[in-house]
């Protein structure tokens, strides 16, 4: 080996750019890479080849070319955007299941659209109402320049709005503000006086803006200028969100997020912002321990802990209602939360020693909505979750029966509110009596609307059982699909009975339900266009479209008006298609 190293006739060794020749590579030994032969091949008189590298290099280049071609063939972001979020969850069969309700508005699968074309003979574009279309959820441009903030509302006006909101039944339905804690919020926002309850100025300011926009819709005689500026107040609170996050987790930040959730859902109809606000609010709830029942509280912090618990329940209610409307996976997992219902929280008494809520008091409205959200959670997980889609027909029908019983159990347990009884007993004051009747009708309407909507959501899923439907008369009384259709009729009929003088309060709680129920009746008309009931259903749809416009008022925010007009246009298109289906069916039968 040494004679080879000193041989002058051989050229000096050169280091190759490879680690091992073919022989050394296959034997898993170290190769010195000498030229023209490595040490191993030189002493064994072997051919020191590197053909393996050429093959690898060729394969590497081939892979690079293939990857480049794949990237070049990828669709644009617009091409992969979801055409109707959740449209892959559409049910089988040409029945109610062909029309899925997502994003608060019904969206269609490709098969469902073709079925509508075949039944109506028209190709009216309904995909404009999909979530992928930017025009579906209108955005309101700011009147103010970026970077400039609007001033806080007058403190006197704020206190008047707070007192007006506390006097309403909506305060029992949405106890978003605790009067004791809100005093710290006002001091922090207006005077810069920080405390343990309100440790951040930005969070306090955002809470004030959100409350002014939120509460203005629920007061019986709202300030017109406040209502008109609701869009700007909401936008100002949203602009403060980065500062809220920088201030870590605060009670004011959670309150602002919860009110923005309700505003995004009920006022502007901005579903994406609702999801983002709700997700952030959920993390705030977990950090503040709102998902755990505050069994041991004491001192001045007890009211704050109880208030955080109420905010948890409000988020829970919004989450379950939103999931059932849209099919989006819920944020809160019930198995990770303490679902102990709230007890009477009056004075300074601790929750452990406080009595159960009085079933004849208005404070029972909040627990009633909580129990409904628990039923809605079961409905989603039992019928609309990914695991639920894999159920057999027998399992699905058993789940429908179980959930129907759970819903009726909730409905039968609703207490008789004092507001409802006051409508029968009268009032000593004409104004107070009128206010009580209006609030009582709102409570009745909200509960009836949710009951009918959940009933339809439960029973429409029986359309997945195609083999069962083929052997059943789905129009017969007692049929699951017939129950779902009748529940949708009840939703629309309940809305027609509302009085259009409560500043759009009924619309705040019913737009998604009205759109979905309209689609259920529309699907039933397409399935049975020659039935006499189809004409009655069409008339019901027409009257609801006209009644929606009567609910608007002149000072309504632009975002809310745009959302209502969108629903009106949608129902108008559906009505036109239903008329076409009936005409086409009669023409073919004659």
Secondary structure, 3 states (H helix, E strand, C coil): CHHHHHCCCCCCCCCCCCCCCHHHHHHCCCCCCCCCCCHHHHHHCCCCCCHHHHHHHHHHHHHHHHHHHHHHCCCCHHHHCCCCCCHHHCCCCCCHHHEEEECCEEEECHHHHHHHHHHHCCCCCCHHHCCCCHHHCCCCCCCCCCCCCCCCCCHHHHHHHHHHHHCCHHHHHCCCCCHHHHHHHHHHHHHCCCCCCCCCHHHHHHHHHHHHHHHCCCCCCCCHHHHHCHHHHHHHHHHCHHHHHHCCCCHHHHHHHHHHHHHHHHHHCCHHHHHHHHHHHHHHHHHCCCCCCCCCCCHHHHHHHHHHHHHHHHHHHHHHHHHHHHCCCCCCCHHHCCCCCCCCCCCCCCCCCCCCCCCCCCCHHHHHHHHHHHHHHHHHHHHHCCHHHHCCHHHHHHHHHHHHHHHHHHHHCCCCCHHHHHHHHCCCCHHHHHHHHHHHHHHHHHHHHHHHHHHHHHHHHHHHCHHHHHCCCCCCCCCHHHHHHHHHHHHHHHHHCCCCCCCCHHHHCCHHHHHHHHHHHHHHHHHCCCCHHHHHHHHHHHHHHHHHHHCCCCCCCHHHHHHHHHHHHHHHHHHHHHHHHHHHHHHHHC
